[in-house]
Amino acid sequence: MGHASIVCIPETYPLIHYLEHLFEFTAHESCGKCFPCRLGSTRGYELLNKSIQSDYKIDRTLFNDLINTMQHASLCALGGGLPLPIKNALQHFDSELSPYFKT
């Protein structure tokens, strides 16, 4: 679930925190040249952090639009590669992640 690599995550580690970390890392490492990576990674981190810290539920359509925009409009593999592990996590771990999203 990483950038063309194998990432091991302990079973006891909440996957929502891993997704939050991916967005935070990308926001920190972004060169800032393109809007999708610079703003998208920051907004993705904020959405996930807000849902972890409060009862806020993320709009799944908005979130999917965000990661699709990053995937197709980022200028490099940093912003363009982030959506792959996010999409994989949402697909394969929906039961664990669904409490953080609107139904």
mmCIF file of the C-alpha atoms, coordinates in Angstrom:
data_MODEL
# 
_entry.id   MODEL 
# 
loop_
_atom_site.group_PDB 
_atom_site.id 
_atom_site.type_symbol 
_atom_site.label_atom_id 
_atom_site.label_alt_id 
_atom_site.label_comp_id 
_atom_site.label_asym_id 
_atom_site.label_entity_id 
_atom_site.label_seq_id 
_atom_site.pdbx_PDB_ins_code 
_atom_site.Cartn_x 
_atom_site.Cartn_y 
_atom_site.Cartn_z 
_atom_site.occupancy 
_atom_site.B_iso_or_equiv 
_atom_site.pdbx_formal_charge 
_atom_site.auth_seq_id 
_atom_site.auth_comp_id 
_atom_site.auth_asym_id 
_atom_site.auth_atom_id 
_atom_site.pdbx_PDB_model_num 
ATOM 1   C CA . MET A 1 1   ? 0.000   0.000  0.000   1.00 0.00 ? 1   MET A CA 1 
ATOM 2   C CA . GLY A 1 2   ? 2.868   2.387  -0.606  1.00 0.00 ? 2   GLY A CA 1 
ATOM 3   C CA . HIS A 1 3   ? 4.681   3.919  -3.530  1.00 0.00 ? 3   HIS A CA 1 
ATOM 4   C CA . ALA A 1 4   ? 5.432   0.658  -5.378  1.00 0.00 ? 4   ALA A CA 1 
ATOM 5   C CA . SER A 1 5   ? 6.721   -0.951 -2.214  1.00 0.00 ? 5   SER A CA 1 
ATOM 6   C CA . ILE A 1 6   ? 5.618   -3.276 0.525   1.00 0.00 ? 6   ILE A CA 1 
ATOM 7   C CA . VAL A 1 7   ? 4.673   -1.563 3.760   1.00 0.00 ? 7   VAL A CA 1 
ATOM 8   C CA . CYS A 1 8   ? 4.171   -3.555 6.949   1.00 0.00 ? 8   CYS A CA 1 
ATOM 9   C CA . ILE A 1 9   ? 1.718   -2.153 9.457   1.00 0.00 ? 9   ILE A CA 1 
ATOM 10  C CA . PRO A 1 10  ? 1.043   -3.862 12.787  1.00 0.00 ? 10  PRO A CA 1 
ATOM 11  C CA . GLU A 1 11  ? -2.478  -5.269 13.063  1.00 0.00 ? 11  GLU A CA 1 
ATOM 12  C CA . THR A 1 12  ? -3.061  -3.210 16.198  1.00 0.00 ? 12  THR A CA 1 
ATOM 13  C CA . TYR A 1 13  ? -2.138  0.105  14.507  1.00 0.00 ? 13  TYR A CA 1 
ATOM 14  C CA . PRO A 1 14  ? -5.264  2.002  13.371  1.00 0.00 ? 14  PRO A CA 1 
ATOM 15  C CA . LEU A 1 15  ? -5.234  2.312  9.601   1.00 0.00 ? 15  LEU A CA 1 
ATOM 16  C CA . ILE A 1 16  ? -6.807  5.775  9.797   1.00 0.00 ? 16  ILE A CA 1 
ATOM 17  C CA . HIS A 1 17  ? -3.622  6.970  11.518  1.00 0.00 ? 17  HIS A CA 1 
ATOM 18  C CA . TYR A 1 18  ? -1.522  5.477  8.732   1.00 0.00 ? 18  TYR A CA 1 
ATOM 19  C CA . LEU A 1 19  ? -3.592  7.330  6.119   1.00 0.00 ? 19  LEU A CA 1 
ATOM 20  C CA . GLU A 1 20  ? -3.243  10.529 8.127   1.00 0.00 ? 20  GLU A CA 1 
ATOM 21  C CA . HIS A 1 21  ? 0.535   9.960  8.187   1.00 0.00 ? 21  HIS A CA 1 
ATOM 22  C CA . LEU A 1 22  ? 0.661   9.488  4.396   1.00 0.00 ? 22  LEU A CA 1 
ATOM 23  C CA . PHE A 1 23  ? -1.064  12.823 3.811   1.00 0.00 ? 23  PHE A CA 1 
ATOM 24  C CA . GLU A 1 24  ? 1.050   14.573 6.451   1.00 0.00 ? 24  GLU A CA 1 
ATOM 25  C CA . PHE A 1 25  ? 4.268   13.197 4.939   1.00 0.00 ? 25  PHE A CA 1 
ATOM 26  C CA . THR A 1 26  ? 3.241   14.247 1.434   1.00 0.00 ? 26  THR A CA 1 
ATOM 27  C CA . ALA A 1 27  ? 2.259   17.731 2.621   1.00 0.00 ? 27  ALA A CA 1 
ATOM 28  C CA . HIS A 1 28  ? 5.626   18.101 4.340   1.00 0.00 ? 28  HIS A CA 1 
ATOM 29  C CA . GLU A 1 29  ? 7.646   16.796 1.387   1.00 0.00 ? 29  GLU A CA 1 
ATOM 30  C CA . SER A 1 30  ? 5.724   18.631 -1.348  1.00 0.00 ? 30  SER A CA 1 
ATOM 31  C CA . CYS A 1 31  ? 7.854   21.085 -3.312  1.00 0.00 ? 31  CYS A CA 1 
ATOM 32  C CA . GLY A 1 32  ? 4.796   23.331 -3.647  1.00 0.00 ? 32  GLY A CA 1 
ATOM 33  C CA . LYS A 1 33  ? 5.030   23.655 -7.420  1.00 0.00 ? 33  LYS A CA 1 
ATOM 34  C CA . CYS A 1 34  ? 1.580   22.227 -8.197  1.00 0.00 ? 34  CYS A CA 1 
ATOM 35  C CA . PHE A 1 35  ? -1.693  22.918 -6.426  1.00 0.00 ? 35  PHE A CA 1 
ATOM 36  C CA . PRO A 1 36  ? -3.021  19.327 -6.329  1.00 0.00 ? 36  PRO A CA 1 
ATOM 37  C CA . CYS A 1 37  ? -0.085  18.070 -4.302  1.00 0.00 ? 37  CYS A CA 1 
ATOM 38  C CA . ARG A 1 38  ? 0.525   21.159 -2.173  1.00 0.00 ? 38  ARG A CA 1 
ATOM 39  C CA . LEU A 1 39  ? -3.102  21.850 -1.278  1.00 0.00 ? 39  LEU A CA 1 
ATOM 40  C CA . GLY A 1 40  ? -4.568  18.367 -1.718  1.00 0.00 ? 40  GLY A CA 1 
ATOM 41  C CA . SER A 1 41  ? -2.169  16.693 0.684   1.00 0.00 ? 41  SER A CA 1 
ATOM 42  C CA . THR A 1 42  ? -2.756  19.406 3.279   1.00 0.00 ? 42  THR A CA 1 
ATOM 43  C CA . ARG A 1 43  ? -6.550  19.223 2.947   1.00 0.00 ? 43  ARG A CA 1 
ATOM 44  C CA . GLY A 1 44  ? -6.475  15.412 3.048   1.00 0.00 ? 44  GLY A CA 1 
ATOM 45  C CA . TYR A 1 45  ? -4.453  15.535 6.260   1.00 0.00 ? 45  TYR A CA 1 
ATOM 46  C CA . GLU A 1 46  ? -6.856  18.085 7.756   1.00 0.00 ? 46  GLU A CA 1 
ATOM 47  C CA . LEU A 1 47  ? -9.919  15.984 6.879   1.00 0.00 ? 47  LEU A CA 1 
ATOM 48  C CA . LEU A 1 48  ? -8.455  12.826 8.395   1.00 0.00 ? 48  LEU A CA 1 
ATOM 49  C CA . ASN A 1 49  ? -7.122  14.615 11.465  1.00 0.00 ? 49  ASN A CA 1 
ATOM 50  C CA . LYS A 1 50  ? -10.481 16.293 12.082  1.00 0.00 ? 50  LYS A CA 1 
ATOM 51  C CA . SER A 1 51  ? -12.306 12.960 11.802  1.00 0.00 ? 51  SER A CA 1 
ATOM 52  C CA . ILE A 1 52  ? -9.868  11.336 14.248  1.00 0.00 ? 52  ILE A CA 1 
ATOM 53  C CA . GLN A 1 53  ? -10.008 14.178 16.781  1.00 0.00 ? 53  GLN A CA 1 
ATOM 54  C CA . SER A 1 54  ? -13.778 14.737 16.730  1.00 0.00 ? 54  SER A CA 1 
ATOM 55  C CA . ASP A 1 55  ? -17.096 13.309 15.586  1.00 0.00 ? 55  ASP A CA 1 
ATOM 56  C CA . TYR A 1 56  ? -16.594 14.828 12.127  1.00 0.00 ? 56  TYR A CA 1 
ATOM 57  C CA . LYS A 1 57  ? -17.444 12.454 9.257   1.00 0.00 ? 57  LYS A CA 1 
ATOM 58  C CA . ILE A 1 58  ? -15.638 12.864 5.936   1.00 0.00 ? 58  ILE A CA 1 
ATOM 59  C CA . ASP A 1 59  ? -17.783 13.163 2.820   1.00 0.00 ? 59  ASP A CA 1 
ATOM 60  C CA . ARG A 1 60  ? -16.639 10.181 0.753   1.00 0.00 ? 60  ARG A CA 1 
ATOM 61  C CA . THR A 1 61  ? -17.433 11.889 -2.574  1.00 0.00 ? 61  THR A CA 1 
ATOM 62  C CA . LEU A 1 62  ? -15.363 14.926 -1.620  1.00 0.00 ? 62  LEU A CA 1 
ATOM 63  C CA . PHE A 1 63  ? -12.512 12.682 -0.439  1.00 0.00 ? 63  PHE A CA 1 
ATOM 64  C CA . ASN A 1 64  ? -12.585 10.615 -3.651  1.00 0.00 ? 64  ASN A CA 1 
ATOM 65  C CA . ASP A 1 65  ? -12.580 13.811 -5.730  1.00 0.00 ? 65  ASP A CA 1 
ATOM 66  C CA . LEU A 1 66  ? -9.564  15.008 -3.760  1.00 0.00 ? 66  LEU A CA 1 
ATOM 67  C CA . ILE A 1 67  ? -7.502  11.867 -4.299  1.00 0.00 ? 67  ILE A CA 1 
ATOM 68  C CA . ASN A 1 68  ? -8.549  11.569 -7.965  1.00 0.00 ? 68  ASN A CA 1 
ATOM 69  C CA . THR A 1 69  ? -7.473  15.167 -8.575  1.00 0.00 ? 69  THR A CA 1 
ATOM 70  C CA . MET A 1 70  ? -4.146  14.475 -6.899  1.00 0.00 ? 70  MET A CA 1 
ATOM 71  C CA . GLN A 1 71  ? -3.652  11.320 -8.939  1.00 0.00 ? 71  GLN A CA 1 
ATOM 72  C CA . HIS A 1 72  ? -4.385  12.883 -12.317 1.00 0.00 ? 72  HIS A CA 1 
ATOM 73  C CA . ALA A 1 73  ? -3.181  16.476 -11.908 1.00 0.00 ? 73  ALA A CA 1 
ATOM 74  C CA . SER A 1 74  ? -0.045  16.324 -9.752  1.00 0.00 ? 74  SER A CA 1 
ATOM 75  C CA . LEU A 1 75  ? 3.139   17.021 -11.646 1.00 0.00 ? 75  LEU A CA 1 
ATOM 76  C CA . CYS A 1 76  ? 5.249   14.316 -9.996  1.00 0.00 ? 76  CYS A CA 1 
ATOM 77  C CA . ALA A 1 77  ? 4.957   10.912 -8.402  1.00 0.00 ? 77  ALA A CA 1 
ATOM 78  C CA . LEU A 1 78  ? 4.777   12.275 -4.847  1.00 0.00 ? 78  LEU A CA 1 
ATOM 79  C CA . GLY A 1 79  ? 1.291   13.749 -5.193  1.00 0.00 ? 79  GLY A CA 1 
ATOM 80  C CA . GLY A 1 80  ? 0.287   11.426 -8.008  1.00 0.00 ? 80  GLY A CA 1 
ATOM 81  C CA . GLY A 1 81  ? 1.324   8.307  -6.102  1.00 0.00 ? 81  GLY A CA 1 
ATOM 82  C CA . LEU A 1 82  ? -0.355  9.090  -2.801  1.00 0.00 ? 82  LEU A CA 1 
ATOM 83  C CA . PRO A 1 83  ? -3.858  8.087  -3.964  1.00 0.00 ? 83  PRO A CA 1 
ATOM 84  C CA . LEU A 1 84  ? -2.870  4.467  -4.669  1.00 0.00 ? 84  LEU A CA 1 
ATOM 85  C CA . PRO A 1 85  ? -2.382  3.384  -1.043  1.00 0.00 ? 85  PRO A CA 1 
ATOM 86  C CA . ILE A 1 86  ? -5.374  5.508  0.029   1.00 0.00 ? 86  ILE A CA 1 
ATOM 87  C CA . LYS A 1 87  ? -7.642  3.849  -2.548  1.00 0.00 ? 87  LYS A CA 1 
ATOM 88  C CA . ASN A 1 88  ? -6.309  0.406  -1.616  1.00 0.00 ? 88  ASN A CA 1 
ATOM 89  C CA . ALA A 1 89  ? -6.975  1.035  2.066   1.00 0.00 ? 89  ALA A CA 1 
ATOM 90  C CA . LEU A 1 90  ? -10.515 2.271  1.371   1.00 0.00 ? 90  LEU A CA 1 
ATOM 91  C CA . GLN A 1 91  ? -11.194 -0.773 -0.787  1.00 0.00 ? 91  GLN A CA 1 
ATOM 92  C CA . HIS A 1 92  ? -9.707  -3.485 1.411   1.00 0.00 ? 92  HIS A CA 1 
ATOM 93  C CA . PHE A 1 93  ? -10.304 -2.052 4.898   1.00 0.00 ? 93  PHE A CA 1 
ATOM 94  C CA . ASP A 1 94  ? -13.668 -0.358 4.481   1.00 0.00 ? 94  ASP A CA 1 
ATOM 95  C CA . SER A 1 95  ? -15.102 -1.868 7.659   1.00 0.00 ? 95  SER A CA 1 
ATOM 96  C CA . GLU A 1 96  ? -12.293 -0.339 9.745   1.00 0.00 ? 96  GLU A CA 1 
ATOM 97  C CA . LEU A 1 97  ? -12.416 3.038  7.983   1.00 0.00 ? 97  LEU A CA 1 
ATOM 98  C CA . SER A 1 98  ? -16.182 3.479  7.506   1.00 0.00 ? 98  SER A CA 1 
ATOM 99  C CA . PRO A 1 99  ? -16.771 5.023  10.970  1.00 0.00 ? 99  PRO A CA 1 
ATOM 100 C CA . TYR A 1 100 ? -14.749 8.036  9.818   1.00 0.00 ? 100 TYR A CA 1 
ATOM 101 C CA . PHE A 1 101 ? -16.825 8.605  6.674   1.00 0.00 ? 101 PHE A CA 1 
ATOM 102 C CA . LYS A 1 102 ? -20.421 9.679  6.055   1.00 0.00 ? 102 LYS A CA 1 
ATOM 103 C CA . THR A 1 103 ? -22.666 6.826  4.980   1.00 0.00 ? 103 THR A CA 1 
# 
